[in-house]
Amino acid sequence: MEFERDKSKAAANLKKHGVSFEEAKTVFGNSLATITDKAMSQNMRQVIMYRDEDGYWVVECPSLKGCVSQGKTKEEALSNIREAITGYIAALEEDGLPVPEDTFETFVVVV
């Protein structure tokens, strides 16, 4: 994957988030990367995607218990989980319940 650097934007991001352009572009190749910027993380959720036995893509949002969706393609599954996450959070807020933080760790286990 190639990236085009905008010097003024890179400088602004370094100042605001404390992350250099070189460091930021590495996140796209890291499947275990997480967002730690509170302002951004409120609009982002980590999801897990896998194929089920029928060939559909299943997507789960571990930080929102029971928030699961699926699709025939990865794109459809991701679109569906975005809608599910939005609805889940809206329902919590409507009921005056706290919205769980998106904090969990993932590991690859060799067996």
PLY file of the C-alpha trace (Angstrom):
ply
format ascii 1.0
element vertex 111
property float x
property float y
property float z
element edge 110
property int vertex1
property int vertex2
end_header
0.00 0.00 0.00
1.37 3.42 -0.94
0.77 6.67 0.94
1.09 10.25 -0.19
2.37 12.62 2.46
0.83 16.09 2.92
3.48 17.96 4.94
1.10 20.47 6.55
-1.45 17.78 7.50
1.33 15.53 8.81
2.61 18.37 10.99
-0.90 19.14 12.28
-1.52 15.47 13.13
1.83 15.20 14.88
0.98 18.24 16.99
-2.61 17.18 17.75
-2.18 13.41 18.22
1.55 13.01 18.83
1.87 10.55 15.94
4.24 10.98 13.02
3.22 10.23 9.43
5.68 7.35 9.29
4.22 5.80 12.45
0.60 6.39 11.41
0.93 4.62 8.07
2.11 1.41 9.79
-1.34 0.92 11.35
-2.77 -0.17 7.99
-0.60 -3.27 7.98
-1.20 -4.16 11.62
-4.27 -6.33 12.27
-3.89 -5.78 16.02
-3.85 -1.98 15.84
-6.23 -0.05 18.08
-7.30 3.59 18.28
-6.33 5.34 21.50
-7.34 8.90 20.61
-10.49 9.46 22.74
-12.05 11.90 20.24
-11.73 9.42 17.39
-12.47 6.26 19.36
-15.96 7.48 20.25
-16.87 7.04 16.59
-14.92 3.83 16.05
-15.40 0.25 17.24
-13.26 -2.82 16.81
-14.97 -5.74 15.13
-14.11 -9.37 14.45
-15.01 -10.88 11.09
-15.07 -14.52 10.05
-16.85 -16.83 7.58
-19.56 -19.12 8.87
-20.31 -22.64 7.62
-22.75 -21.26 5.00
-20.14 -18.93 3.51
-21.57 -15.72 4.98
-19.30 -13.18 6.66
-20.17 -12.79 10.34
-19.10 -9.63 12.15
-19.14 -9.15 15.92
-18.47 -6.05 18.02
-17.01 -7.49 21.25
-17.38 -4.27 23.23
-21.16 -4.30 22.64
-22.38 -7.67 23.94
-24.63 -9.41 21.43
-23.98 -6.90 18.64
-23.54 -9.24 15.67
-24.37 -8.98 11.97
-23.55 -10.74 8.71
-23.43 -10.33 4.95
-22.78 -12.23 1.74
-19.66 -10.12 1.15
-17.20 -8.47 3.52
-18.45 -5.08 2.40
-22.07 -5.98 3.10
-21.18 -7.43 6.51
-19.25 -4.28 7.47
-22.09 -2.05 6.31
-24.55 -4.13 8.34
-22.42 -4.05 11.52
-22.06 -0.26 11.22
-25.85 -0.02 11.21
-26.12 -2.50 14.11
-23.54 -0.61 16.20
-25.26 2.72 15.53
-28.64 1.29 16.55
-27.19 -0.42 19.62
-25.57 2.79 20.89
-28.67 4.85 20.08
-30.82 2.43 22.10
-28.46 2.63 25.08
-28.45 6.42 24.98
-32.24 6.57 24.57
-32.63 4.39 27.68
-30.11 6.50 29.61
-27.68 3.61 29.89
-23.88 3.98 29.67
-22.19 3.15 26.38
-19.37 0.65 27.01
-15.87 1.70 26.04
-14.21 -0.14 23.19
-11.43 -1.70 25.24
-10.25 -5.22 24.63
-7.06 -6.90 23.56
-6.58 -9.43 20.81
-3.89 -12.06 20.62
-2.83 -14.64 18.09
-2.27 -17.99 19.79
-0.12 -20.59 18.11
-1.30 -24.14 18.85
0 1
1 2
2 3
3 4
4 5
5 6
6 7
7 8
8 9
9 10
10 11
11 12
12 13
13 14
14 15
15 16
16 17
17 18
18 19
19 20
20 21
21 22
22 23
23 24
24 25
25 26
26 27
27 28
28 29
29 30
30 31
31 32
32 33
33 34
34 35
35 36
36 37
37 38
38 39
39 40
40 41
41 42
42 43
43 44
44 45
45 46
46 47
47 48
48 49
49 50
50 51
51 52
52 53
53 54
54 55
55 56
56 57
57 58
58 59
59 60
60 61
61 62
62 63
63 64
64 65
65 66
66 67
67 68
68 69
69 70
70 71
71 72
72 73
73 74
74 75
75 76
76 77
77 78
78 79
79 80
80 81
81 82
82 83
83 84
84 85
85 86
86 87
87 88
88 89
89 90
90 91
91 92
92 93
93 94
94 95
95 96
96 97
97 98
98 99
99 100
100 101
101 102
102 103
103 104
104 105
105 106
106 107
107 108
108 109
109 110
